[in-house]
Amino acid sequence: MRLISICPSNTELAAYLGLTSSLVGVDDYSDWPEDIQILPKLGPDLHIDMDKVEELQPDLVLASLSVPGMERNIEELKKRNIPYVIVPNPRTLTEVGECLLFVGEVTNTSDRANQLFKKYNDILENYQSLSKQVKKPATIYWEWWAKPIFSPGAGNWLTEISKLAGGRNVFDNKIEASVQTDWEEIVHLNPDVICVIWVGVRKEKVNPKVILRRPRVEKIEAIQNNQLYTLDEPLFCRPSPRLLQGLFKIASILHPAIYPQYNENIDPLLDEMGL
């Protein structure tokens, strides 16, 4: 099967299912696994070059509606009669796991998908159990855009990850997936930990001084206790099983005496599966 992925999380789902060798093209933002770096790049997810897609003669395009504006890709795929599926847009960790089952079904890799899905849920259950050992959850402010300030609310998996890691998202009382706020509110909420994951920005491009220059920043517990972390955005902001790596990382930061030490060279899902 000749596959094309036009969304980073879809590329990652395909990789978990052992389909990297079936990919013949990906969007510009797809950067994992390393094997895909040699593939033709088809443009950013909102501006996919459909002429290139058509030239590659895919048997199936893994499309998405996870970002406003992606509808144009779907319309163009329809117009050109290019076979495609729309991978569901998950909001919870369970739904992320279910995306494995969906892609497994449409690519005839259901056996592996079912194995991965079971192990994925076993890992979540283990972290749920570990989280019960935490006596005092750490309050976390997740910043995923700086100007204007946006942070995840209850409708995003980062609230779930926070809880499983022995923490609490300071915006878990907001039902929406994305909360627009201002710096004064963050100072008032006074989080124990600040995690910076600007969407679409590589970790090394994030300048913590942007936050440290803000008014009254020194009043915040996280700053006083040196608990400002710049993290790898792909491990927290993409709806793929790599979120487990994000969970492992933040849990080991918050409560190293309770949770396993994080190893960036080990993917918990693939390692546990022996894959």
C-alpha positions as CSV (number, residue, x, y, z in Angstrom):
1,M,0.0,0.0,0.0
2,R,1.3,3.4,-1.0
3,L,0.5,5.8,1.9
4,I,0.7,9.5,2.2
5,S,0.3,11.4,5.5
6,I,-0.6,15.1,5.5
7,C,-0.5,15.6,9.3
8,P,2.4,14.8,11.8
9,S,0.2,12.8,14.2
10,N,-1.0,10.6,11.3
11,T,2.6,10.0,10.3
12,E,3.4,8.9,13.8
13,L,0.3,6.6,14.0
14,A,1.5,5.0,10.8
15,A,5.0,4.5,12.2
16,Y,3.7,2.8,15.3
17,L,1.8,0.4,13.1
18,G,5.0,-0.5,11.2
19,L,4.0,1.4,8.1
20,T,6.9,3.7,7.7
21,S,8.2,1.8,4.6
22,S,4.7,2.2,3.0
23,L,4.8,6.0,3.2
24,V,5.7,7.7,0.0
25,G,5.2,11.3,1.1
26,V,4.5,13.4,4.2
27,D,3.7,17.0,5.2
28,D,6.5,19.4,6.0
29,Y,5.9,19.2,9.8
30,S,6.2,15.4,10.0
31,D,9.6,14.8,11.7
32,W,9.3,11.4,13.4
33,P,10.6,8.8,13.0
34,E,13.9,9.7,11.4
35,D,13.3,7.3,8.5
36,I,10.7,9.6,7.0
37,Q,13.2,12.5,6.5
38,I,14.2,11.2,3.1
39,L,10.5,11.2,1.8
40,P,9.1,13.9,-0.5
41,K,7.7,16.8,1.6
42,L,4.4,18.0,0.4
43,G,4.1,21.3,2.1
44,P,2.8,22.5,5.5
45,D,-0.5,20.9,6.7
46,L,-2.6,23.9,5.7
47,H,-1.0,24.3,2.2
48,I,-0.5,20.7,0.9
49,D,0.7,20.6,-2.7
50,M,-2.0,18.4,-4.2
51,D,-0.2,18.2,-7.6
52,K,2.7,16.5,-5.8
53,V,0.2,14.2,-3.9
54,E,-1.4,13.2,-7.2
55,E,1.9,12.5,-8.8
56,L,2.8,10.1,-6.1
57,Q,-0.3,8.0,-6.9
58,P,-1.2,7.0,-3.3
59,D,-3.5,4.1,-2.5
60,L,-4.6,6.1,0.5
61,V,-4.0,9.5,2.1
62,L,-4.2,9.8,5.8
63,A,-5.9,13.2,6.2
64,S,-7.0,15.2,9.3
65,L,-9.3,18.0,10.4
66,S,-7.4,18.7,13.6
67,V,-6.5,22.3,12.6
68,P,-9.0,24.8,11.2
69,G,-8.3,25.2,7.5
70,M,-7.6,21.6,6.8
71,E,-11.0,21.3,5.2
72,R,-9.4,22.7,2.0
73,N,-7.2,19.5,1.8
74,I,-10.3,17.3,2.0
75,E,-12.1,19.3,-0.7
76,E,-9.1,19.0,-3.0
77,L,-8.7,15.3,-2.4
78,K,-12.4,14.8,-3.3
79,K,-12.1,16.9,-6.4
80,R,-9.2,14.9,-7.7
81,N,-10.7,11.5,-6.7
82,I,-7.6,10.7,-4.5
83,P,-8.5,8.0,-2.0
84,Y,-8.4,9.2,1.6
85,V,-9.6,8.8,5.1
86,I,-10.0,11.4,7.8
87,V,-8.4,10.2,11.0
88,P,-10.6,11.2,14.0
89,N,-9.6,14.3,16.0
90,P,-9.2,13.0,19.5
91,R,-9.5,15.0,22.7
92,T,-8.7,12.4,25.3
93,L,-5.9,9.9,25.7
94,T,-8.3,7.0,25.2
95,E,-9.4,8.5,21.9
96,V,-5.8,8.9,20.9
97,G,-5.4,5.1,21.4
98,E,-8.5,4.5,19.4
99,C,-6.9,6.3,16.5
100,L,-4.5,3.4,16.4
101,L,-7.4,1.0,15.9
102,F,-8.9,3.3,13.2
103,V,-5.7,3.5,11.1
104,G,-5.0,-0.2,11.7
105,E,-8.4,-1.0,10.2
106,V,-8.0,1.1,7.1
107,T,-4.4,-0.1,6.5
108,N,-5.0,-3.8,7.2
109,T,-2.8,-3.8,10.3
110,S,-5.5,-4.4,12.9
111,D,-3.6,-7.2,14.7
112,R,-0.7,-4.9,15.5
113,A,-3.1,-2.1,16.3
114,N,-5.0,-4.2,18.8
115,Q,-1.7,-5.3,20.5
116,L,-0.6,-1.7,20.7
117,F,-3.9,-0.5,22.0
118,K,-4.0,-3.0,24.8
119,K,-0.4,-2.1,25.9
120,Y,-1.2,1.6,25.6
121,N,-4.1,1.3,28.0
122,D,-2.1,-0.9,30.4
123,I,0.4,1.9,30.6
124,L,-2.3,4.4,31.3
125,E,-3.7,2.2,34.0
126,N,-0.3,1.8,35.6
127,Y,0.1,5.6,35.8
128,Q,-3.4,6.0,37.1
129,S,-2.3,3.6,40.0
130,L,0.9,5.5,40.6
131,S,-0.9,8.8,40.7
132,K,-2.8,7.6,43.7
133,Q,0.4,7.6,45.7
134,V,0.8,11.4,45.3
135,K,-0.2,13.2,48.4
136,K,-0.2,16.7,47.1
137,P,-0.7,17.2,43.3
138,A,1.5,19.9,41.8
139,T,-0.4,22.7,40.0
140,I,0.8,23.1,36.4
141,Y,0.5,26.0,34.0
142,W,0.9,24.8,30.5
143,E,1.7,27.6,28.0
144,W,1.3,26.6,24.4
145,W,1.2,30.1,22.9
146,A,2.8,33.3,24.2
147,K,1.0,36.2,22.6
148,P,-1.9,36.1,23.1
149,I,-1.5,33.5,25.9
150,F,-3.2,30.2,25.3
151,S,-3.3,27.2,27.6
152,P,-5.1,23.9,27.5
153,G,-8.4,23.5,29.3
154,A,-10.3,20.4,30.5
155,G,-11.2,19.5,26.9
156,N,-7.5,18.6,26.1
157,W,-5.4,15.5,26.9
158,L,-2.9,17.7,28.8
159,T,-5.4,18.0,31.7
160,E,-5.5,14.2,31.7
161,I,-1.7,13.9,31.5
162,S,-1.4,16.3,34.4
163,K,-3.5,14.2,36.6
164,L,-1.8,10.9,35.7
165,A,1.5,12.5,36.4
166,G,0.5,13.6,39.9
167,G,-0.4,17.1,39.0
168,R,-3.3,19.4,38.2
169,N,-3.8,21.7,35.2
170,V,-4.6,25.1,36.6
171,F,-7.3,25.5,33.9
172,D,-9.0,22.1,34.5
173,N,-12.1,24.1,35.5
174,K,-12.5,25.5,31.9
175,I,-14.4,23.1,29.7
176,E,-12.9,24.2,26.4
177,A,-9.8,22.5,24.9
178,S,-8.0,25.8,24.5
179,V,-8.2,28.7,26.9
180,Q,-7.2,32.3,26.0
181,T,-6.0,34.1,29.1
182,D,-3.6,36.8,30.2
183,W,-0.5,37.0,32.4
184,E,-2.2,38.6,35.3
185,E,-4.4,35.5,35.7
186,I,-1.4,33.2,35.7
187,V,0.2,35.3,38.5
188,H,-3.0,35.0,40.4
189,L,-3.2,31.2,39.9
190,N,0.4,31.0,41.2
191,P,1.3,27.5,39.7
192,D,3.8,25.2,41.3
193,V,5.2,24.4,37.8
194,I,5.3,26.1,34.5
195,C,5.7,24.0,31.3
196,V,6.3,25.8,28.0
197,I,5.3,24.0,24.8
198,W,4.7,26.5,22.1
199,V,2.8,24.8,19.4
200,G,4.8,24.2,16.2
201,V,8.0,25.7,17.8
202,R,11.0,23.5,18.4
203,K,12.2,23.3,22.0
204,E,15.6,24.9,21.1
205,K,13.8,27.9,19.6
206,V,11.8,28.7,22.7
207,N,13.3,31.5,24.8
208,P,12.4,31.3,28.5
209,K,13.4,34.9,28.9
210,V,10.1,35.8,27.2
211,I,8.4,34.5,30.4
212,L,11.0,35.7,32.8
213,R,10.6,39.3,31.6
214,R,6.9,39.4,32.4
215,P,5.5,41.6,35.2
216,R,5.5,40.2,38.7
217,V,6.9,36.8,37.5
218,E,9.1,36.6,40.6
219,K,5.9,36.3,42.7
220,I,5.1,32.9,41.2
221,E,6.0,29.7,43.2
222,A,7.2,28.0,40.0
223,I,9.8,30.7,39.4
224,Q,10.8,31.0,43.0
225,N,11.5,27.2,43.1
226,N,13.2,27.0,39.7
227,Q,10.3,25.0,38.2
228,L,10.1,26.5,34.7
229,Y,10.5,23.8,32.1
230,T,10.8,24.1,28.3
231,L,9.6,20.8,26.9
232,D,9.5,19.0,23.6
233,E,6.3,20.1,21.9
234,P,5.8,17.0,19.8
235,L,5.5,14.9,23.0
236,F,2.7,16.9,24.4
237,C,0.8,18.6,21.5
238,R,0.3,15.9,18.9
239,P,-2.5,13.4,19.2
240,S,-0.4,10.3,18.8
241,P,0.9,7.6,21.1
242,R,4.1,9.7,21.6
243,L,2.0,11.4,24.3
244,L,3.0,8.5,26.5
245,Q,6.6,9.8,26.4
246,G,5.3,13.2,27.4
247,L,3.5,11.6,30.3
248,F,6.6,9.7,31.4
249,K,8.7,12.9,31.2
250,I,6.5,15.3,33.2
251,A,5.7,12.6,35.8
252,S,9.4,12.0,36.5
253,I,9.9,15.8,36.8
254,L,7.0,16.2,39.2
255,H,7.5,13.2,41.5
256,P,10.8,11.4,40.8
257,A,10.4,9.3,44.0
258,I,7.1,7.8,42.7
259,Y,7.4,7.6,38.9
260,P,10.0,5.8,36.8
261,Q,13.0,7.8,35.6
262,Y,12.4,9.2,32.1
263,N,14.6,7.9,29.3
264,E,14.3,9.9,26.1
265,N,15.9,7.0,24.1
266,I,13.1,4.6,25.0
267,D,9.6,4.7,23.6
268,P,7.5,3.1,26.4
269,L,5.0,1.6,24.0
270,L,7.4,0.2,21.5
271,D,9.8,-1.0,24.1
272,E,7.2,-2.7,26.2
273,M,5.9,-4.4,23.0
274,G,9.4,-5.5,22.0
275,L,9.0,-3.7,18.7
